[in-house]
Amino acid sequence: MKQTTRDFLNTPLEIAGRRIEKRLMLAPMSGLGNVAFREVLGDYGGVGLMFMEMCSAKAIPRENRYVSPVFRWRDRELGQLVCQLFGSEPGEMAEAARRVEAEGFFGVDLNFGCSVARICKRNCGAALLRSPEQAARIVDAVRQAVNLPVFVKFRTGWEDRPELAVDLARRFTAAGADALTFHPRVAPDRRARPPRWDYITRVKQAVSIPVFGNGNVFAAADCEAMIERTGCDGVSLGRGAVAKPWIFAQWTRGETFGPEAYPAMLNRLMDCLEFHYDPVRAMRRFRKAVGYTAAFFRFGHVFQKKLRGATDFKEVRLKIKDFMANDPQLTEQPNMNLF
């Protein structure tokens, strides 16, 4: 990575009066940004902010952090942790945000980006981009309810028109958002086409608050290109970070990681999953994550199939050891069929 890019990523950024030390952040991801994965990520360091899994605004006010599979955290990470909320009603989102603030989170994130059918059918996530006025009312209600930084994660909209994204960004800013994470794909597109990074440029030029770019940043060259081409204030890493959680330390501190980092990370992830979850939930989360790591191996589809077919973590550990014994080759870019 170029030194100028590394310097940029290590330049502190202020968001609503609160400072983050790095401009790389873990993107909000359902089922992947769980407390176990964040613990692994914390071991490596280098991340500016981490975002939780999606949490239902209806459930949050009464949720028990020691029982909930999603609204769960370690106290030591609160200074870098943003709680991601989904919901459709301003009042419910505001009440949930008050609970988030009372717990001491760095910030709250409003999800207007998830395009999964079960979320959109409830008029949540990306479905709200069809009703910009309602989405803006949610931002305003949360802004009035709390003093902590308010983030908004959103997509282009339901049509591939950059002016729609610009309009949304302006509405969210006017309603009181403190930072935006923009994924430049239309809502129905589940990554069938490349993200339109030029749309990030237009959004950044339209607002005065920080804009984090998101979408297909897997290698250092991708990160450099997004920053140089869009002028974004930072980069939000999703699937690439799940595959290689050391990527934050690699890009901000110049640390190097070889093939041995992969089995070490997967074994550490299993340790953390076993600590935080029951065996069924732990295995379910591992299976969801392991495909992203496998995507960076030649013949990674074989690796993924072996690990997902294991019945318990003891078997997984043996299969990892067996696969790595054959000195598998790594790839710079992931196999998109596994992503």
C-alpha positions in Angstrom: 0.0 0.0 0.0 1.2 3.5 -0.8 2.5 5.5 2.1 0.2 8.4 1.3 -2.8 6.0 1.5 -1.6 4.6 4.8 -1.1 8.1 6.2 -4.6 9.0 5.1 -6.0 5.9 6.8 -4.2 6.8 10.0 -5.4 10.4 10.0 -7.9 10.9 12.8 -11.5 11.9 11.9 -14.0 13.7 14.0 -17.6 12.6 13.8 -20.1 14.7 15.8 -17.4 15.8 18.2 -16.1 12.3 18.8 -12.7 11.2 17.4 -11.8 8.0 15.6 -8.1 7.2 15.1 -8.4 5.2 11.9 -10.4 5.7 8.7 -11.0 2.0 8.1 -14.1 0.5 9.6 -15.9 -2.8 9.8 -19.1 -2.6 7.8 -22.4 -3.5 9.4 -23.2 -7.1 8.4 -26.0 -9.4 9.5 -24.8 -12.6 11.1 -21.1 -11.7 10.5 -20.2 -8.8 12.7 -21.0 -10.7 15.8 -19.3 -10.4 19.2 -17.0 -13.4 18.6 -15.8 -12.1 15.2 -15.2 -8.7 16.7 -13.1 -10.2 19.4 -10.9 -11.8 16.8 -10.7 -8.5 15.0 -9.8 -6.8 18.2 -6.8 -9.1 18.6 -5.3 -7.7 15.3 -6.3 -4.1 15.8 -6.0 -1.3 13.3 -9.8 -0.7 12.9 -11.3 2.7 13.5 -14.9 1.6 14.2 -16.8 -1.7 14.3 -20.5 -2.1 13.6 -22.7 -4.7 15.2 -25.1 -7.1 13.4 -28.5 -5.8 12.6 -30.6 -5.4 15.8 -34.4 -5.0 15.8 -35.5 -1.6 17.1 -38.6 -3.2 18.5 -36.6 -5.7 20.6 -33.7 -3.4 21.8 -35.5 -1.6 24.7 -36.1 -4.9 26.5 -33.2 -7.0 25.2 -30.9 -8.7 27.6 -27.3 -8.4 26.3 -26.3 -11.7 28.0 -29.0 -13.7 26.3 -29.5 -11.9 22.9 -27.5 -13.5 20.0 -27.1 -10.1 18.3 -27.4 -7.3 20.9 -24.2 -8.5 22.7 -20.8 -7.0 23.2 -17.7 -6.9 25.4 -17.4 -3.7 27.5 -13.9 -3.0 26.3 -15.1 -2.6 22.7 -17.8 0.0 23.4 -15.5 3.0 22.6 -15.2 1.8 19.0 -18.6 0.1 18.6 -21.7 1.3 16.7 -25.0 -0.4 17.2 -26.9 -1.1 13.9 -30.7 -0.8 14.1 -33.4 -1.7 11.7 -37.0 -0.7 11.9 -39.7 1.2 10.1 -41.2 3.5 12.8 -39.5 6.7 14.0 -40.7 6.3 17.5 -39.4 2.7 17.8 -36.1 3.6 16.3 -35.7 6.6 18.7 -36.5 4.5 21.7 -34.0 1.9 20.7 -31.4 4.6 20.1 -31.9 5.8 23.7 -31.0 2.3 25.0 -27.9 2.3 22.8 -26.8 5.6 24.1 -27.4 4.6 27.7 -25.2 1.5 27.3 -22.3 3.7 26.2 -21.9 2.8 22.5 -19.8 5.1 20.3 -22.7 5.6 18.0 -25.9 4.3 16.4 -26.3 3.2 12.8 -29.6 3.3 10.9 -29.9 0.5 8.4 -31.4 1.6 5.1 -29.2 -0.8 3.1 -30.3 -4.4 3.7 -32.2 -5.8 0.7 -33.0 -9.2 2.1 -36.6 -10.1 1.4 -37.6 -10.8 5.0 -36.4 -7.4 6.1 -37.8 -5.4 3.1 -41.2 -7.1 3.6 -41.4 -5.4 7.0 -40.7 -2.1 5.3 -37.3 -2.0 6.9 -33.8 -1.7 5.5 -33.5 -0.8 1.9 -37.3 -0.8 1.6 -37.3 2.6 3.2 -35.4 4.0 0.3 -38.7 3.8 -1.6 -40.1 6.3 1.0 -37.4 8.9 1.4 -39.7 11.1 3.6 -40.2 8.2 6.1 -36.5 7.4 6.1 -35.7 11.1 6.8 -38.3 11.1 9.6 -36.5 8.2 11.2 -33.2 10.0 11.1 -34.7 13.1 12.6 -36.5 11.2 15.4 -33.2 9.4 16.4 -31.3 12.7 16.1 -33.7 14.4 18.5 -33.6 11.4 20.9 -29.8 11.0 21.4 -26.6 13.0 21.5 -24.2 10.3 20.3 -23.1 10.1 16.6 -25.8 9.0 14.2 -24.7 7.0 11.1 -26.8 6.0 8.1 -26.0 3.0 5.9 -27.8 3.2 2.5 -27.8 2.1 -1.1 -28.4 3.9 -4.4 -32.1 3.3 -4.2 -34.4 1.0 -6.2 -33.3 2.4 -9.6 -29.8 2.9 -11.0 -29.8 6.7 -10.9 -27.1 8.5 -9.0 -29.4 11.5 -8.5 -31.5 9.3 -6.2 -28.5 8.6 -4.0 -27.6 12.2 -3.9 -31.1 13.2 -2.9 -31.1 10.6 -0.1 -27.8 11.7 1.2 -29.0 15.3 1.3 -32.2 14.3 3.1 -30.3 12.3 5.7 -27.8 15.1 6.3 -30.6 17.7 6.7 -32.4 15.4 9.1 -29.3 15.2 11.4 -27.1 12.3 10.3 -23.5 12.8 11.3 -21.9 10.3 8.8 -23.0 8.2 5.9 -21.9 4.7 4.7 -22.8 4.4 1.1 -22.9 1.2 -0.9 -23.4 2.2 -4.5 -25.6 -0.6 -5.7 -29.3 -0.6 -6.4 -31.3 -2.3 -3.7 -32.5 -5.4 -5.7 -28.9 -6.1 -6.8 -27.3 -8.7 -4.5 -23.8 -8.0 -5.9 -24.6 -9.3 -9.4 -22.9 -6.2 -10.9 -19.9 -4.1 -9.7 -20.7 -1.2 -7.4 -20.7 2.2 -9.0 -17.9 4.0 -7.2 -18.5 7.2 -9.2 -21.7 7.5 -7.3 -19.7 7.7 -4.1 -18.0 10.8 -5.6 -21.3 12.4 -6.2 -22.6 11.7 -2.8 -19.4 13.0 -1.1 -19.6 16.2 -3.2 -23.3 16.7 -2.2 -22.9 16.7 1.6 -20.7 18.2 4.3 -20.6 15.2 6.7 -18.1 12.3 6.4 -18.9 9.7 3.8 -17.5 6.2 4.0 -17.3 4.2 0.8 -18.3 0.6 0.7 -18.3 -2.1 -2.0 -15.7 -4.6 -3.5 -12.7 -3.5 -1.5 -10.7 -6.7 -1.2 -7.0 -5.7 -1.8 -4.8 -2.7 -0.9 -5.0 -1.5 -4.5 -8.8 -1.5 -4.2 -8.7 0.6 -1.1 -6.2 3.1 -2.7 -8.4 3.3 -5.8 -11.6 4.0 -3.9 -10.0 6.8 -1.9 -8.3 8.4 -4.9 -11.3 8.1 -7.2 -14.1 9.1 -4.9 -12.6 11.4 -2.3 -14.4 9.5 0.4 -13.5 10.2 4.1 -12.8 6.6 4.8 -13.5 3.0 3.7 -16.0 0.5 5.1 -14.8 -3.1 4.8 -17.3 -6.0 4.8 -16.7 -9.4 3.2 -12.9 -8.9 2.8 -12.7 -8.1 6.5 -14.5 -11.3 7.4 -12.1 -13.3 5.3 -9.0 -11.6 6.6 -9.7 -9.7 9.9 -6.0 -8.7 10.0 -6.5 -6.5 6.9 -7.0 -3.4 9.1 -3.6 -3.9 10.8 -2.1 -4.7 7.4 -3.2 -1.6 5.8 -2.8 0.9 8.6 0.4 -0.5 10.2 2.0 -2.3 7.3 2.1 -5.6 9.1 2.5 -8.8 7.0 0.5 -12.0 7.3 1.3 -15.2 5.5 -0.7 -18.4 4.8 -0.3 -19.5 8.4 -2.5 -16.6 9.5 -5.6 -18.3 8.0 -5.7 -21.5 10.2 -4.7 -19.5 13.2 -7.5 -17.0 12.7 -10.1 -19.7 12.0 -9.1 -21.6 15.1 -9.3 -18.4 17.2 -12.7 -17.6 15.7 -14.0 -21.0 16.8 -12.6 -20.5 20.3 -14.5 -17.2 20.5 -17.7 -18.6 19.0 -17.6 -21.4 21.6 -17.2 -18.9 24.4 -20.0 -16.6 23.4 -22.6 -19.0 21.9 -24.2 -22.4 22.3 -22.9 -25.1 19.9 -25.7 -24.7 17.4 -25.5 -20.9 17.1 -21.7 -21.1 17.1 -21.6 -23.5 14.2 -24.2 -21.6 12.3 -22.1 -18.4 12.5 -18.9 -20.2 11.6 -20.5 -21.7 8.5 -21.7 -18.3 7.3 -18.3 -16.8 7.7 -16.0 -19.5 6.5 -16.9 -19.2 2.8 -15.4 -15.7 2.7 -12.1 -17.0 4.0 -12.2 -20.0 1.6 -12.7 -17.6 -1.3 -9.0 -16.4 -1.1 -7.7 -19.9 -1.6 -7.2 -21.7 -5.0 -9.7 -24.5 -4.9 -11.4 -22.7 -2.0 -14.7 -24.2 -3.0 -13.3 -27.6 -1.8 -12.1 -26.0 1.4 -15.5 -24.4 2.0 -17.4 -27.6 1.4 -15.2 -29.6 3.8 -15.6 -27.1 6.6 -19.3 -26.6 6.1 -19.9 -30.3 6.1 -18.3 -30.8 9.5 -20.6 -31.7 12.3 -18.7 -30.0 15.1 -15.6 -27.8 15.7 -13.4 -30.7 16.6 -14.0 -32.0 13.0 -13.5 -28.6 11.6 -10.1 -28.2 13.2 -9.0 -31.5 11.8 -10.2 -30.6 8.3 -8.4 -27.2 8.5 -5.1 -28.9 9.5 -5.5 -31.5 6.7 -6.2 -28.8 4.0 -3.3 -26.6 5.1 -0.9 -29.6 5.1 -1.1 -29.6 1.3 0.3 -26.0 1.1 -2.7 -24.4 -0.7 -2.1 -21.4 -2.8 -3.6 -18.0 -2.0 -5.2 -15.5 -4.4 -5.1 -11.7 -4.3 -8.7 -11.3 -5.3 -11.5 -13.6 -4.0 -13.4 -16.2 -5.9 -16.6 -14.2 -6.4 -18.7 -17.4 -6.6 -18.0 -17.9 -2.9 -18.7 -14.2 -2.1 
